[in-house]
Each structure stands twice: as structure tokens, then as C-alpha cells.
């Protein structure tokens, strides 16, 4: 039996409040289309969508959920027929597959994409739908390394960027009590090496690896401070307009919504999704930015939490 922490209760209450707001017949017509990205949506397999924010806005790519072995191919399908060079990716993710995130990050980098953290919402109004970005998004685990892939990288002060060690996903729930073979250790060491090479290729700092690899799976995720975000090179600009540029007199989407304009469920502090903590056996070629053929991983088999099956 688990004791619920105050943060767990608060998250549940917020989620319930969001559902009530959506279901209420008296809700205002100018409400929000998706009332924030709920915690569970960030733990589902990653989905990509193009957000058209109007004639005076350049639009952006919304990337929500965990990276699975299918994510690189799904991004290629999404990108087909679209001009995404220099586009912005708005991330809201609990992490996912180490090697597949590296492949996806290299693809973002090759396209010269810009990255930020936030939650995409759509407001219904008499003049039509209006898309905005709520800055209180979450980027955890391997999502942090997707953030690092951006040509320009902006993290709003309200966002939560959290790191930890990579781990074998099927043993993350009780890492201390689990047993590990020499082959398991080889996989972890190999993927740490791949992650290190990727970090430096993206212009990241060794401080990011040091901070991440110092947090064991039985500890809460470490949330990076504003100072650490700059120290690790996860932030390259303090101007939101550098990643969400506007045309004419339009205001910046990330600054549009008042704090009470959207009801959204929050991720509980220190949450540690099992699918985030593993080093998988997916094939990945560092010199090739195109998606590699990947085996299915532990996290891909159990995207919503719980103990994952062993990697195939």
C-alpha cells in the first residue's frame, strides 16, 4: 500500500477540476479546447501536430508524450509534405527511449528546428479558434535531450525541466532490489556513451551529463534551476520571440494567456515514470540523422506506467 503525498492529492484534485470544467453545461463558450495536457497524456506515446495560430503567427509543432521506438518514423510521416526547416517544436513530455530520442533529436537538429517547453491550448472565441502556448509545461528525462537539439532553445520560467540517470526500464520500480547481468551493464554503458556524444554534438555541456547521471532511479528527478539551464546550454536565448516569432503587431503566443485562462492538470513533483529510466537496445547510427530501424523497447510496451516487459 502506498501513502499519497500532498502533491499526489493536489494533482488528482486539479485533474478532477479540469474534467468538471469541461463537462459543465455552464462553461463559457470561449473556453479552452484541450484544458492543458494532462499528466497521463505526457506518458502516452509521442504525437506530433502542426498548430496554425493565424495569419500573423508562424505556427509550431506540438510534440506531446514519451518517445517510443515508433516516434522517429511517425515524425517522418508527420513531416512529409510539410516545410519544417527552422520550425519550432513545443515539447511537453515525460521522456522515453534513449536511442530513439537521440535519433529524433538529430532529425530536429538537421532541420534547424527551434525548441521550447510548454503546453499548446486552443481558445474558442467568436472570431474563431486561437492557439497559444501555456509556459507551464514539463520536459523530463530524454525530453531534455530533445530540447537540446534546437538551433535556438528557450525555457520559460514557469516550465519544469527535470533530469535523472538512464536505467533498465523493467527494473526501475525497485532498482535497488533488482539484479543485473554483465550484459545489462554493457547496454547502460554503451548508451551513456551515445548520450555523451550526442550531447556534445548538439552543443550541450558536460554539466548536463553530470547532473543527469548523478540522480539514481530511487531519488526524485532533479529540476534544473534557471542557472543550471544556462550552465548546461539548454537555454540559448532569454527571448521567447526567438523561438516563437510573430509577424506584424501580433503578440507572442506564450505570453497571451492569463494564469487563470486555462485549467490544467499538473505533474506531481518528482514523478518517475518507469518508461523514462532505461537504456534500450535500439540500433542508432550517430553519423546518420535519419531515423534508424529500432527494436521495440521496454518503455514502448508499457507507455502508461507500471512494470515494463523485457526488451525484445
C-alpha positions in Angstrom: 0.0 0.0 0.0 1.3 3.5 -0.9 0.8 6.6 1.1 -0.3 9.5 -1.1 1.8 12.6 -0.8 0.2 16.1 -0.7 1.5 16.6 -4.3 -0.4 13.5 -5.4 -3.6 14.7 -3.9 -3.2 18.1 -5.5 -2.6 16.6 -8.9 -5.7 14.5 -8.6 -7.8 17.4 -7.5 -6.6 19.5 -10.4 -7.3 16.8 -12.9 -10.8 16.3 -11.4 -11.4 20.1 -11.6 -10.4 20.1 -15.2 -12.8 17.4 -16.1 -15.6 19.2 -14.2 -14.8 22.4 -16.1 -15.1 20.6 -19.5 -18.2 18.7 -18.6 -20.1 21.7 -17.0 -23.1 22.8 -19.2 -22.5 26.4 -17.8 -18.9 26.6 -19.1 -18.2 29.7 -21.2 -18.2 29.4 -24.9 -14.8 31.0 -25.1 -13.2 28.1 -23.2 -10.1 26.1 -23.9 -10.3 23.2 -26.4 -7.9 21.0 -24.6 -7.7 22.0 -21.0 -4.0 21.6 -20.7 -2.0 18.5 -21.4 -2.9 16.1 -18.6 -0.3 14.1 -16.8 -1.3 10.8 -18.5 -1.1 12.4 -22.0 2.5 13.2 -21.4 3.1 9.5 -20.7 1.4 8.2 -23.8 3.4 7.6 -27.0 4.5 10.9 -28.5 2.2 12.6 -31.0 3.1 15.4 -33.4 0.7 18.0 -34.6 1.0 21.3 -36.5 -0.5 24.3 -34.8 -1.8 27.0 -37.1 -2.1 30.1 -34.9 -3.4 32.6 -37.5 -2.2 34.8 -40.4 0.2 36.8 -38.2 1.8 33.8 -36.5 4.3 31.3 -37.9 2.8 28.3 -36.2 4.7 25.5 -34.4 4.9 21.7 -33.9 3.4 20.4 -30.8 5.2 17.3 -29.5 3.4 15.6 -26.6 4.2 12.3 -24.9 7.0 9.9 -24.5 9.5 8.9 -27.2 9.0 5.3 -28.3 10.6 3.1 -30.9 7.8 4.3 -33.3 8.4 8.0 -32.8 11.2 8.7 -35.4 9.1 7.0 -38.1 6.0 8.8 -37.0 7.8 12.1 -37.1 8.9 11.4 -40.7 5.3 10.6 -41.6 4.2 13.9 -40.0 7.0 15.9 -41.7 6.2 14.5 -45.2 4.9 17.3 -47.3 5.5 20.0 -44.7 8.2 22.6 -44.7 9.6 22.2 -41.2 13.1 23.7 -41.7 13.5 26.3 -38.9 10.1 25.5 -37.4 9.6 25.5 -33.6 8.9 22.3 -31.6 6.9 22.9 -28.3 7.7 20.0 -26.0 5.6 18.5 -23.2 7.0 15.1 -22.4 7.9 12.6 -19.7 10.9 11.3 -21.7 11.2 7.9 -23.2 13.6 5.7 -25.2 17.2 6.8 -25.0 18.3 5.7 -28.5 15.1 6.7 -30.3 15.2 10.2 -28.6 18.8 10.5 -29.9 17.6 9.7 -33.4 14.7 12.1 -33.2 16.8 14.8 -31.7 19.3 14.5 -34.6 16.5 14.9 -37.0 15.3 18.1 -35.3 18.8 19.4 -35.4 19.3 18.5 -39.1 16.2 20.6 -39.9 17.5 23.5 -37.9 14.4 23.4 -35.7 13.9 25.6 -32.6 12.8 24.2 -29.3 10.9 25.3 -26.2 8.8 23.8 -23.4 5.1 24.4 -23.0 1.5 23.2 -23.4 -0.4 24.1 -26.5 -4.0 25.2 -25.9 -6.8 26.4 -28.2 -9.3 29.0 -27.1 -12.7 29.2 -28.8 -13.9 32.7 -29.4 -16.4 34.5 -31.6 -13.7 35.5 -34.0 -12.5 31.8 -34.4 -10.2 29.5 -32.6 -6.9 30.9 -31.3 -3.9 28.8 -30.4 -1.5 29.7 -27.6 1.3 28.2 -25.6 1.0 27.9 -21.8 4.5 28.1 -20.4 4.0 25.7 -17.5 4.9 22.6 -19.4 7.1 19.6 -18.4 10.2 18.3 -20.1 11.7 15.3 -18.2 14.2 12.6 -18.8 15.1 12.2 -22.5 12.8 15.1 -23.4 15.6 17.3 -22.0 17.9 16.0 -24.8 15.3 16.7 -27.4 15.2 20.3 -26.0 19.0 20.3 -26.5 18.6 19.6 -30.2 17.2 23.0 -31.0 19.2 25.6 -33.0 17.8 28.1 -30.5 16.4 27.0 -27.1 14.1 28.9 -24.8 12.7 27.7 -21.5 10.1 29.9 -19.7 10.5 30.4 -16.0 7.2 28.5 -15.3 8.4 25.4 -17.1 9.8 22.3 -15.4 12.9 20.7 -16.8 13.9 17.5 -14.9 16.7 15.0 -15.2 17.9 11.7 -13.9 20.1 8.6 -14.8 19.1 6.3 -17.6 18.1 2.9 -16.3 16.8 -0.5 -17.4 13.0 0.2 -17.7 11.8 -3.2 -16.5 13.7 -2.8 -13.2 13.2 0.9 -12.5 10.3 0.5 -10.0 12.6 -1.3 -7.5 16.1 -0.6 -8.8 17.9 -1.4 -5.6 16.4 -4.9 -5.2 16.7 -5.9 -8.8 19.6 -7.9 -10.2 21.7 -7.0 -13.2 23.8 -9.0 -15.6 27.1 -8.0 -17.3 25.1 -7.6 -20.5 22.8 -5.2 -18.8 25.7 -3.1 -17.6 27.2 -3.2 -21.1 23.9 -1.8 -22.5 23.8 1.0 -20.0 27.5 1.9 -20.5 27.0 1.9 -24.3 24.0 4.2 -24.2 25.7 6.6 -21.8 28.5 6.9 -24.4 26.0 7.5 -27.2 24.2 10.1 -25.0 27.5 11.8 -24.2 28.5 12.1 -27.9 25.0 13.4 -28.8 25.2 16.0 -26.0 28.4 17.5 -27.3 27.3 17.2 -30.9 24.2 19.3 -30.0 26.4 22.0 -28.3 25.5 20.8 -24.8 27.8 20.9 -21.8 29.3 18.1 -19.7 27.4 19.7 -16.8 24.1 18.3 -18.2 25.5 14.8 -18.2 27.0 15.3 -14.7 23.7 16.5 -13.3 21.6 13.8 -15.0 23.9 10.8 -14.2 24.1 11.8 -10.5 20.4 11.2 -9.9 19.7 7.5 -9.2 16.2 6.0 -10.1 15.2 5.8 -6.4 15.5 9.6 -5.9 13.2 12.3 -7.2 14.0 13.8 -10.5 16.3 16.9 -10.3 14.6 20.0 -11.5 17.1 22.3 -13.2 17.2 25.9 -12.0 17.5 28.9 -14.3 21.2 29.0 -13.6 21.6 25.3 -14.4 19.6 25.6 -17.6 22.2 28.1 -18.8 25.2 26.2 -17.4 24.1 23.1 -19.3 23.5 25.1 -22.5 19.8 24.0 -22.6 18.9 27.7 -22.9 20.5 29.8 -25.6 18.1 32.8 -25.5 16.0 34.7 -22.9 13.6 36.0 -25.6 10.5 33.9 -26.4 10.3 35.7 -29.7 13.5 33.9 -30.8 11.6 30.6 -30.9 8.0 31.8 -31.4 8.4 34.7 -33.8 5.5 36.9 -34.7 4.6 39.0 -37.7 3.2 42.5 -37.7 1.7 43.7 -34.4 0.6 40.3 -33.1 1.7 39.4 -29.5 3.8 36.5 -28.5 1.6 33.3 -28.1 3.4 32.1 -25.0 2.6 35.4 -23.2 -1.1 35.7 -24.3 -2.9 33.6 -21.6 -3.5 34.9 -18.2 -2.7 32.5 -15.4 -6.3 31.6 -14.9 -7.1 31.3 -18.6 -6.7 27.5 -18.6 -7.4 24.8 -16.2 -4.7 22.1 -16.5 -3.6 19.1 -14.5 -0.1 19.3 -13.1 2.5 16.6 -13.0 3.4 15.7 -9.4 6.8 16.8 -8.3 9.4 14.1 -8.5 7.3 11.7 -10.6 9.4 9.0 -12.0 7.7 7.2 -15.0 9.1 3.8 -15.4 9.4 4.2 -19.1 11.9 7.0 -18.7 14.5 5.0 -16.8 16.2 2.6 -19.2 18.9 2.1 -21.7 17.4 0.2 -24.7 18.9 -2.0 -27.4 17.7 0.0 -30.3 20.1 0.5 -33.2 21.3 4.0 -33.8 23.9 5.5 -36.1 25.5 8.7 -34.8 26.6 9.9 -38.2 23.2 9.5 -39.8 20.5 12.0 -38.9 17.8 9.8 -40.5 15.7 7.5 -38.2 17.3 4.1 -37.7 15.4 0.9 -37.6 14.7 0.3 -33.9 13.7 -2.8 -31.9 10.7 -2.3 -29.6 11.8 -1.3 -26.1 10.6 -1.9 -22.6 9.0 1.6 -22.4 7.2 1.2 -25.7 5.5 -1.9 -24.4 4.2 -0.2 -21.3 3.7 3.5 -22.2 1.3 4.4 -19.4 3.5 3.2 -16.4 3.8 0.1 -14.4 6.5 -2.6 -14.8 7.5 -3.0 -18.4 8.2 -6.2 -20.2 11.8 -7.0 -21.0 13.1 -5.5 -24.3 12.7 -7.8 -27.3 
